Amino acid sequence: MAESMEKPPKDIARKEEEEEEEQSFEELGLDPRLIRALIKKGIEKPTPIQLVAIPLILEGKDVVARAKTGSGKTFAYLLPLLQKLFAASGSKNKLAPSAFILVPTRELCQQVYTEVSSLIELCRVQLKVVQLTSSMPASDLRTALAGPPDILVSTPACIPKCFSAGVLQPASINGSLEILVLDEADLLLSYGYEDDIKAFTAHIPKRCQCLLMSATSSGDVEKLKKLILHNAFILTLPEVGDIKDEVIPKNVQQFWISCSGRDKLLYILALLKLELVQKKVLIFTNTIDMGYRVKLFLEKEFNAGLFDYLIATDDSQTKEKEEANVESNAEPRKSRKHTKQKLDSEFGVVRGIDFKNVHTVINFEMPQSAAGYVHRIGRTGRAYNTGSSISLVSSDEMEVFEEIKYFLGEDENKDSNLISPFSLLSKNAVESLRYRAEDVAKSVTKVAVRESRAQDLRNEILNSEKLKAHFEVNPRDLDLLKHDKVLSKKPPAPHLRDVPDYLLDPTTQEASKFVKLARAAMGNTNPARRGGSKRKFKKNKDPLKTFSAESQAPKRARNGGMKREDKDGNSHKHKNRKSS
Ligand SMILES: Nc1ncnc2c1ncn2[C@@H]1O[C@H](COP(=O)(O)OP(=O)(O)OP(=O)(O)O)[C@@H](O)[C@H]1O
C-alpha cells in the first residue's frame, strides 16, 4: 500500500476534495442495482468514509472505520455487504444467516433493518433480512430464523439467547457466517454487551470478514478489535493536522451558554421564543422526568403537536450519573471516564439514530461524558446538512464541559474555541422573560410530570398491537384504561402565545431576524427537505457566525484530511485510495 505522510495537510485536503468531486459509486465497483437504488433515494456520490471503505470491504478486507457521526457509515458497510450477498445467493445450503449486523439498541436495530429491507426491495433481489430483539419469545426467534435468512440484524444479547433457546447452533454460525458487522462499536461494550459478544466470538469462522464501525475511538473499540479482528485495515477520518481528531462534523457550529441549573427553563424559553435557533430543535435532558418537565413547560408556551421541538433523553445518562456520583467521592475525574453502564435491556433512543432535518441540538443538561456529547451533537449536521448545537452549562457541569472541550482538542489549539459562547442572546433579553418563565415553571409540578408520564404510558398500552388480543379477552381492562383520568389538553394561554414587543430588546429582535433570513438563504425553510443535499456549508451565511450581539465568536481553525492506520496502528495520511 503506497501511502504518504509527507504532504502538508492542506494539499491532502484539497486533493481529497478533488477526488471526492470526481469519484462516483460506479468507480468504487458498486453493483448497478445498488447504484440505481441509491439514486432512487436521492444519493448520488459517496461520502469520504464510503469512498475508502467500500472498495476495501468489496476486496474482502477486515475494516475498522472510525468517522464522524452522520458521515454515512451505514451505507459504507451495507452496500458492499449486500453486493457480496448478491454474488453468494444460490449457495442455499446454510443453517444460519450469512451476515450478522450487531448494533447496541433496539431502535438502531429497527433503523438498520428498515434500510437493508428498502435496499433489497429497490434492488429486486431475493435476499431475506430479519431483525431480532432479546425481548422476543423463543417461538418468534425460531420463526424468524427459519429458512435461514441471509442477514440478521440484532443486538448482541440476542445471539446467546438464540443459543440457549436452541434456535441457533454455534456450529451453524461456524459453517455459515461470512460477514460480521459491529455497528456503533464504541457503544457496544459500554452498553454491557461484552459477555454476549464473548459468548459467540469462539464460533466466528476464520474466513468471516469482520467490520467495526464507530464514531469515536476508545479503549472499548480497541478491546473489540483484539477480540474479533485479525488483520484489519484501520480507517480513521478526518483528522485535524496532527492534533486531536475532529469528531464533530465541521458543518456543525457548537455554542455554549453559562447559566444556573434553575435558570435553564428560562434560557430554553428565551432561545425558542425569541427564535434564535433554527428548527427543528432536538433538546436533550439526562432523565425522563426532566424531559417531561421541559415538555410540559414548553407546552404552556407553544402549540403542542407541531413537532418542531423534540425532547430526548439518552436514558443511560441516568445510570451513568448515579454510578459516577457513587464513585465521585474517591476520584471524580477518573471515575467518570471509567464509568460503565450495565444496562438491563437494550435502550437508548438517540445514539446512532438518524433523525431527519434536525438543525439545532440543545443540551438542556450536559451529558456525563465526551462520547455522549459527540453522539448527541451528531444528531444534527448529518450527511451534507448544516447544523448547530447549544449547551446550557451550569457551574456543576463545568467539569464535564472542560472534559468535553479537552476531548475535542480545544486546549491543544488555544486560539480557536471549538465551542464558542452563544452571543445572540443578551442578558436583557433573558431577563425580560424571567417573570413569565418562573410563573409557568411553578405550574410544572412533580405531580404534573408523574401524571403526564402515566398518560403517555396509558396511550402506549392502548395502541399496543401486542395487547390487542388481551383487550379482546378482557374488555374491562380496556374500559378502565380509557376512562382513566385524561390530562387536560388545554391550548397555551393566549397571553403566553406571543412575546409583546415591549419585552423584546432591539438586539434580540435583530438577531432573530438574522436567524430567519439565514434559514431562508440556506433553503432551510422547508422542513420536509431531506438529507442528502450536496450543498456545502457556507460559513459566511450562518448568522451564528456572522452576527453577534456582544462579541464576534472566534473562528474555528479547520482542516480536512483523512488518516489511515496500518494494522500495527501507525497512522498515515490517506493519499490515493487505489494504491491500497
Ligand atoms: N453518499 C451519501 N450522500 C448523501 N447522503 C447520504 C450518503 N450516505 C448516507 N447519507 C445519509 O446521511 C445520513 C447519515 O448517515 P448514517 O446514519 O449512516 O451516519 P453514521 O455515520 O452512521 O452516523 P452515526 O455515527 O451517528 O450513526 C442518513 O440520512 C443517510 O441516508
The ligand as an SDF file (V2000), in Angstrom:
LIG
                    3D

 31 33  0  0  0  0  0  0  0  0999 V2000
  -23.4390    9.3460   -0.0080 N   0  0  0  0  0  0  0  0  0  0  0  0
  -24.4000    9.9880    0.6440 C   0  0  0  0  0  0  0  0  0  0  0  0
  -24.9040   11.1480    0.1670 N   0  0  0  0  0  0  0  0  0  0  0  0
  -25.9020   11.8020    0.8360 C   0  0  0  0  0  0  0  0  0  0  0  0
  -26.4750   11.3600    1.9800 N   0  0  0  0  0  0  0  0  0  0  0  0
  -26.0010   10.2110    2.4960 C   0  0  0  0  0  0  0  0  0  0  0  0
  -24.9550    9.4590    1.8610 C   0  0  0  0  0  0  0  0  0  0  0  0
  -24.7160    8.3570    2.6040 N   0  0  0  0  0  0  0  0  0  0  0  0
  -25.5600    8.4030    3.6620 C   0  0  0  0  0  0  0  0  0  0  0  0
  -26.3380    9.5050    3.5930 N   0  0  0  0  0  0  0  0  0  0  0  0
  -27.3700    9.9350    4.5750 C   0  0  0  0  0  0  0  0  0  0  0  0
  -26.6720   10.5190    5.6640 O   0  0  0  0  0  0  0  0  0  0  0  0
  -27.3790   10.3130    6.8760 C   0  0  0  0  0  0  0  0  0  0  0  0
  -26.4220    9.8080    7.9410 C   0  0  0  0  0  0  0  0  0  0  0  0
  -25.9240    8.5330    7.6090 O   0  0  0  0  0  0  0  0  0  0  0  0
  -25.6190    7.4080    8.7150 P   0  0  0  0  0  0  0  0  0  0  0  0
  -26.7990    7.2310    9.6140 O   0  0  0  0  0  0  0  0  0  0  0  0
  -25.0960    6.2330    8.0130 O   0  0  0  0  0  0  0  0  0  0  0  0
  -24.4630    8.1220    9.5420 O   0  0  0  0  0  0  0  0  0  0  0  0
  -23.4610    7.4820   10.5890 P   0  0  0  0  0  0  0  0  0  0  0  0
  -22.0930    7.8250   10.1460 O   0  0  0  0  0  0  0  0  0  0  0  0
  -23.7890    6.0390   10.8020 O   0  0  0  0  0  0  0  0  0  0  0  0
  -23.8230    8.3290   11.8870 O   0  0  0  0  0  0  0  0  0  0  0  0
  -23.8510    7.8440   13.4530 P   0  0  0  0  0  0  0  0  0  0  0  0
  -22.4400    7.6230   13.8660 O   0  0  0  0  0  0  0  0  0  0  0  0
  -24.4950    8.9940   14.1300 O   0  0  0  0  0  0  0  0  0  0  0  0
  -24.6920    6.6290   13.4750 O   0  0  0  0  0  0  0  0  0  0  0  0
  -28.5070    9.3380    6.5440 C   0  0  0  0  0  0  0  0  0  0  0  0
  -29.7080   10.0610    6.4530 O   0  0  0  0  0  0  0  0  0  0  0  0
  -28.1350    8.7770    5.1840 C   0  0  0  0  0  0  0  0  0  0  0  0
  -29.2700    8.4440    4.4140 O   0  0  0  0  0  0  0  0  0  0  0  0
  1  2  1  0
  2  3  1  0
  2  7  2  0
  3  4  2  0
  4  5  1  0
  5  6  2  0
  6  7  1  0
  6 10  1  0
  7  8  1  0
  8  9  2  0
  9 10  1  0
 10 11  1  0
 11 12  1  0
 11 30  1  0
 12 13  1  0
 13 14  1  0
 13 28  1  0
 14 15  1  0
 15 16  1  0
 16 17  2  0
 16 18  1  0
 16 19  1  0
 19 20  1  0
 20 21  2  0
 20 22  1  0
 20 23  1  0
 23 24  1  0
 24 25  2  0
 24 26  1  0
 24 27  1  0
 28 29  1  0
 28 30  1  0
 30 31  1  0
M  END
$$$$
